[in-house]
Amino acid sequence: MLTTDQAKDFCAQLVARAQAMGADAGDAVYLGKGSQSVEIRLGALESVDRSEAEHLGLRVFVGKRSATVGTSALDPASLDELAERAVVMAKGAPEDPYAGLAPEELLMRDAPVDLDLVSAAPAPEELRAIAMEIEDAARAVEGVTNSEGASASYGRGIVGLATSHGFAGAYEQASHVRSGAVVAGEGSGMERGMAWRMAHHAEDLLSPAEIGRMAGERAVERLGPGTMKSGPMPVVFDRRVGRSLMGHLVHAISGSEIARGASFLADCEGKPVFPAGITITDDPLRPRAMRSHPFDGEGLPVAASRLVDGGVLTGWLLDSASARKLGRQPTGHAARGGGGSPGVSASNITLLAGQESVADMIADIADGVLVTEVIGMGVNVVTGDYSRGASGFRIVNGEIAGPVAGITIAGNMKDMFANMRAADDLDFVQAINVPSLRIDGMTVAGS
């Protein structure tokens, strides 16, 4: 795998190759990754894996025509062939009036800030001991009857990007992942519980024993689920589930969806969408955070912003193509993979904590549900309609009661956002972090 300096130079050389073969402009991205992992099941070593992969993506422009190609072959002959093929493809592509690189005057010129995303790799023996400790702690929880295994892994990645109009940059990041999954109960009454954590630095993770205990307790607490009556009622989203609502928000305010007129929030810019107490931030420069990065997928600088400020939707997430379609400037939210043109993505999303505890937030709920898991993809970003299978716990007279499963929760996301309340239990675990969220008036269908 290349170093960051090598990745940056490699991309610049590939772009130069394409220009020498007739491209008017272009950019190239290098993605390198390596990982090692150990999996344990029932106290025995299940697998040990080590992998490494590299990929180059090249995008070229001939006038307003463009093409994107990719390869994992990095030898000079293969790169010459790649550049030639990209130019030929671009010449035969239809014109796109919005095609092009990011505006040159907006490119990032400063040296990237250190976001503290790199850490050393643990030894394989250490990974094995961690996985063993996770599973031992999970199996020690009373009521756990079997194990699906525990794993520990370390990964390292390099991202490099260069453009024909002056940008070249690269950064490195590491990841430590710990997970465990066990089963409680017997026969048809079995329930599964799982827990995992991921961080750039191992010291930012929960201990292996805590992760294992969490997995075991989640399995046991789900035993003997019941059902519940159907009807409108308050729904409380556990932090693990509430973050999915932020994913739907990001999709709905992506410039590509707005430009297509395919978002239920298309007419809501600058208007109250959430209650005044809700603020949602996006910070790609937060040190050690999971989606932190020093520049976006087009070489533009990035900065912290508020997607929702005091309940008001502040604007759209724009790459250069969607910005041109809307007559605006890009916002530094372009994301680039190994194939295809840049898309739109957010980074570290946080819905700021509210003032009330979870206990206070549910105290007046006579009959409701705490959702800890959702399944299915019943979300329509065009209309805002939301319907997903769910499981969790009943809330009866302000208290968490027994587990429930096989229910469906439904509503419209405009109404859901407008009726959202946030508790004070925010913690920073993943790239999207929210406190527990209460939404009144959703429809719950029991089985």
N, C-alpha and C positions, 0 to 999 in steps of 0.2 A: 504494500500500500504506500502511496506517495505521502510525502510530508506536505504541510500547508504551503510552503514556498514552491515545492515542485508542482503541486496541484494548480496553483495560480499560474505558473509559467506554462504548464502543459496546456491549459485552456487557452491562454493567449496565443500559443503556437498553433493550435488547431484553428482558431479563428483566422489567423494570418494565412494558413493553408487555403482556407475557403475563399478568402479574398483574392489570393493569387490565381484561383481557378474561376473567378468571375463573379463572386458574391459582392454586392454593394455594401452589405453590413452583416453583422451576425454576432452571436454570443455562444459560449460553450460552458457547460457545467460538468464538474467532476464530482462523483460521489463514491467514496471509498468507505468500506466498513469491514470490521473484523469482530468476531465474538467467540467466547468460550462459555460453555454451560455444563452444569452437572445436575442430574436428576436422580432422586432417591425415591424408592417406593417400598413400604413395609420394611424399612431398615436396611434394604439392600440397594446396591448401586444399579440404577436402571439404565442410564446412558451418560456418556461423556461426549460432548460435541465441540468441535472447533471449526470455524469457517472464516473465509475472507473473500470479499468480492469487490470489484471495481467497475464503474460504468461511466461512460462519457456521453453526454448529450450535446448535439450541435444543432443550432438554429441559424438559418441563413435567409437573407432577404435579397431578392433581385427586383428592384423597384418596389412595388406594393405586393409582390408575390413572395411567398415564404414556404419553407419546408423544414421539418425537424427530423433528425435521424439520431440513432444511438448505437453504441457498440461497447463490448467488453474487451475487445482486442486493442491493445495500446501500442503495438509496434508501428514503426513509421509507414510501412506499406499499407497497413490497414487504415491508418489515419488519412493517408492520401486518397484511398478509395472512398472512405467515408465523406470527405470533403467534396470530392468530385460528384458523388451520388447525390449529396444534399443540393448542390447547385443545379444539377440537371433536374431534380424533382421540383425545385423552386421555379425554374423557368417554365415548367409545365403546369404550375398551380394557378388557380383563378386569382384575380386581384382582390385584395382586401383593403379598403380605404383606411382602416384603422390599424393595419399592421405596422410594426416598427419597434425599434428599441425604445427604452425609456428616454425622456428628454435629457439631452446631454448636460444642460445647465443644472439639473437636479441630482446628478450622480454624486455618490458619496466620495468625498475627497480626503477626509481626515482618516488617520490610522484607526483601525477598529479598536473599540474599548475592550478590555479584558473582562469577560463575563464569568470567569472562574468555572468553566465547564469541563475541565480536564482533571482526571485523577488516575492514580496508578492501578494496574491490573493486579488482582489477588492471585495467589497461587492456586492451582487446581485442587490441592488438598484443603485449602481454606474454603473454597466453594463447596466442596463435599461436606465439610464439617458444618457449614451454615445450613445447607439443605437438610442434613440429618437433624439438626437442632430444631428447625421449623417443623418437620414431621413429628418428631418426638413430642414437642409441645402440643401439637394438634391432636395427636392420638391419646394424649394424657387427659384430655377433657372428657369428663364423665358423659357417657352416651354416644361417643364416637365409636363406630364399629368397623370401619374400614378406611383405607386411604387411597386417594387417586394420585398421590405423590407430592413431592416438594422439590423445588428447583432453585438454583442460584446461578446467576450469570453475570458476565461483564462484557460490555461492548465498547468499541471505539469507532468513531466516524470522522471523516474529513469531507468538508464541502468546499469546493473551489469554483469560482465564477470569473469569467473575463468577457468583455464586450469589445467590439471593434471601435467604439468611440471613447475609450479611455478608462474603463473601470477594470480593475483586477484585484480580487480579494479571496481570502480563504480563512476558514476557521476549523477548529477541532473540538469535539465533544466526546465525553465518556458517559457510560450508563451502567449502573448496578441495579439488578432486578432480583427480587426475592419473592417467592410465591409458594403457596401450599393449598391443597384441596383435599377435604376428607368427607366421609359419609357418616351420618348418624342414623340409627334405627335399623330395622330389619324388613326384608321382603318388600311388599308394596308400600310400606310406610317409611321408606328410606328418604332422607333429605340430604342435599349436598351443601357444603359451606366452603367458601374460598376467600382467601385474602392475599393481597400482593402489594408491593411497594416498589417504586422506581425512583432513582435519584442519580445526579451526576457524581456525587460523592457518597461513599458508603456510610460515613458518619451521619449523614442526613436521613438515614433510614431508621425505621423502628428496629428493635432488636429481633433476631430470628425467633426467639421464644414468644415475643409479643405477636408477631405475624402468625405463628402457628396457633397460638391460643385464640386469636381472633377468628381464624378459619374454623377451628373446632366449635367455638361458641356459636358462630353463625349457623353451622349445621344443626346443632342441638336445638337452638331456639326456634327453628322452623318445623320441628316435629309436630305431627298432629294438626295440620292446618285445617281450618274450617272455611266456610264461605260466608257471605253476608247478603243482606237484602240489597236490591237495586234502587237507585234513585240519586237525586242531587245531594251532595254532601261535601264537606271540606276534605281536601286531600293534602297531606303533608309529604313532601318529597325529602327523603333522606339525602344527605350530602352526596352519597355515591350516585344517586339517581338524578338529583337536581341539576348536576352539571350538564346532563344531556340536553336540557332546555336551552342552555347557553349555546350549544352547538347548533340548535335550530335557529336561534337568533342570528348567529354569525352567517349561516347560510342565507337567511332572509335579507341581510343587509349587504351581501356581496354584490359588487358592482356588476358582475356578469348577470345576475338574476334581475337586478334593477333595470339594466339596459334592455333586457328582454321583456320587461313588464311581467315577470313571473314570480313576484313576491307579494305576499299579503301585507307587507309593510311599505310598498312602493310609494304611497302617498303620505307617509308619516314622518318624513324628515323634519326635524325641528319642532315636533309635536310631542305632547306627553303620551307615552306608550305604556309606561310603568307608573306606579304610585310615586309620589314625590320623594319617598324615603329610599328609593332604589337607585344605586349608582353602580355601573359596570365598567371596569377598566380593562385596558389591553396594554401590557408592558413587555415588549420584546427585549428590553435591556435590564431586566431584573436579574442580578447575579444568581447563578446556580439554578435558576428556574428551568423547567423542562423544555420549553420551546423558545428559549432565549437565543438570539442571533444578532450579529452586529450590522448586517445589511440584508435587504430583501432579495428576492429571486431575480431582480433586474438590476441590482447594483445601487439601489437607492438607500439613503440613510433611513433608519427606523427610530421611533420615539414612542414614549408612553402617551396614551390618549384615553379619553373617556368615550366609550361607545354610547353609554346612557348616562346622563348627568342630571341627577335629581328627578329621575323619571322621564326626561326628555331624550328622544333619539337624536343624536348629534349629527349623523351623516352616514355615508357609505364607505365600505372597504374597497379600494380601487387599485387595480394594476393599470398599466399604461393603456392597454387595449380598451378596457371598460371605461377608463377616464376619457379617452378620446370620443367614445360613443356618447358619453354624457356631457361632453364639452367642459371637462374639469381637469384638474391635475391629479396624478397618482398619489396615493397616500402612504406608500411604503409597505403595502400588504401583498405584494406579489410573492407567490411561492413557486418554486421550480423543482420539478422532479427530473428523472433521467430521460423521460420521453414527453413529447408534446410541448406546447407553448406554456408560458407561465399561467397559473391560475391565481385565485385569491384565497388568502388564509389569514386568520388571526394568530396570535401567539399565546401569551400567558393571560388568560381571561380570569378576572376576579369580580364576583358580585360581592360588594362590601357588606360586612356584617350589619345586622340591625341591632336594636337596643334590648329586645326581649329574649329571655331564655326559651328553650324549647318547651319546658314545663309550662311557662306562662303562655306561650303561643297556643298550646293545645288545651289549656285549662277550661275554656268555654265550649269545647267540642263535645256535644252529647253523643253523636254517632258519626264517625269518620274513619279514615284509613291512613296509616303511615306506610308509604310505598318504599320498599327497599330494593326492588328489582323490577325492571320493565323488559318486555320482550316484544318482538315484532317491529315492523317499520311503518306503522300506520300514521305517517306525518306527511301532510301535503303543504309544501311551502308556498304554493300559489294561492290557496284558499285559507291556509292557516288551520285547517281541520286536523285534529289530533286524536288518535285512538290507539291505545297500546294495551297489550296484556300486562298484568302486574301481579305481584305478590308482596306481602309485607305483614302488617299487624293492624288489627282493629284498634280504634280509639273509642273508648266508651266512658262517658262522663268525665272527660279530661284526663283519662289514664290510658297507658298502653296496655292493651288486652292481648288475647291469643293471636297466633299466626293465621293468616288467610292466604289462599292461593286460588288460581283460576279465575281471577276477576279481570275486568276491563275498565280502564279509566279513559274518559273521553271529554273533549271540549274543543274550543277554538282558541288558538294561541293568542289572538288579540285579546280575548276575554281573560285568558289565563295570565298573561302579562299584566293586564290592568288590575287584576285582583291579587297580585303576589305580595306576600309579606316575608321578610327575612328574619331569621333568628340570629343569635349572637355567637353561634358555635362554628364560625368559619375556621378552617385549618387549611394549610397549604400542602397538598399531597400530590396533585397532578398538574397538568398544564391548565386545566379549567378547574377553578375552585369556587365553591359556593357554600353558604351556610344552609341549614335546613330551611325549606321554603314551604309556606302554606298558601294554598289556592282554594278559595271558597267557590262553591257553585259548580264544581265539575260533576259529571255524571259517572256513577259507578255502577257497573253491571255485575251482579254476582252470578255464580254458575248454578 
